[in-house]
Amino acid sequence: MERKDSFTEFLIILIKSFLILVFFGILLPTCIDNLLFRINKSNIYDNSVFVNFVIDKNSKLIYNYIYILKLILNIGI
């Protein structure tokens, strides 16, 4: 009975870990990417070089994060 309980606990922890990985690795960066895309495409900051540079730098970081995480997930599969 104890072995079955520990196995179910292991499965629950495994599923929670996978959901956290999917959320922080795929969903959250995609949402942030869409948000940065909408901010970058607006005409509010076209005259400001510094703000535009910061937004471009943040979007490149998000793209690299998504790319690396997808590579890691593809290796594991």
C-alpha positions in Angstrom: 0.0 0.0 0.0 2.8 2.4 0.8 4.5 1.7 -2.5 1.3 2.6 -4.4 1.0 5.8 -2.4 4.5 6.8 -3.1 4.1 6.1 -6.8 0.9 8.3 -6.9 2.8 11.1 -5.1 5.6 10.7 -7.7 3.2 10.9 -10.6 1.5 14.0 -9.1 4.9 15.7 -8.6 5.9 14.8 -12.2 2.7 16.2 -13.6 3.0 19.4 -11.6 6.7 19.8 -12.7 5.7 19.3 -16.3 2.9 21.9 -16.1 5.3 24.4 -14.5 7.8 23.7 -17.2 5.2 24.2 -19.9 3.9 27.4 -18.3 7.2 29.1 -17.7 8.8 27.7 -20.9 6.1 28.1 -23.5 3.1 30.0 -22.4 4.6 32.8 -20.4 7.4 33.6 -23.0 4.8 33.5 -25.8 2.5 36.0 -23.9 5.5 38.3 -23.2 6.5 38.0 -26.8 3.1 39.0 -28.0 3.0 41.9 -25.5 6.4 43.2 -26.6 5.4 42.8 -30.3 2.3 45.0 -29.7 4.3 47.6 -27.8 7.1 47.6 -30.4 4.6 48.1 -33.3 2.8 51.0 -31.6 3.9 54.5 -32.8 4.3 55.9 -29.3 8.1 55.1 -29.0 9.2 55.7 -32.6 11.1 58.8 -31.7 12.9 57.4 -28.7 16.0 55.5 -29.5 16.7 54.3 -26.0 13.3 52.9 -25.3 13.1 51.2 -28.7 16.6 49.7 -28.0 15.4 48.3 -24.6 12.3 46.8 -26.1 14.3 45.2 -29.0 16.8 43.8 -26.5 14.0 42.3 -24.4 12.3 40.7 -27.3 15.6 39.1 -28.4 16.0 37.7 -24.9 12.5 36.2 -25.0 13.2 34.7 -28.5 16.4 33.1 -27.3 14.7 31.8 -24.1 11.9 30.2 -26.2 14.4 28.8 -28.7 16.6 27.2 -26.1 13.7 25.7 -24.1 12.2 24.2 -27.2 15.6 22.7 -28.1 15.8 21.2 -24.6 12.3 19.7 -24.8 13.1 18.2 -28.3 16.2 16.5 -27.0 14.2 15.0 -24.1 11.5 13.6 -26.4 
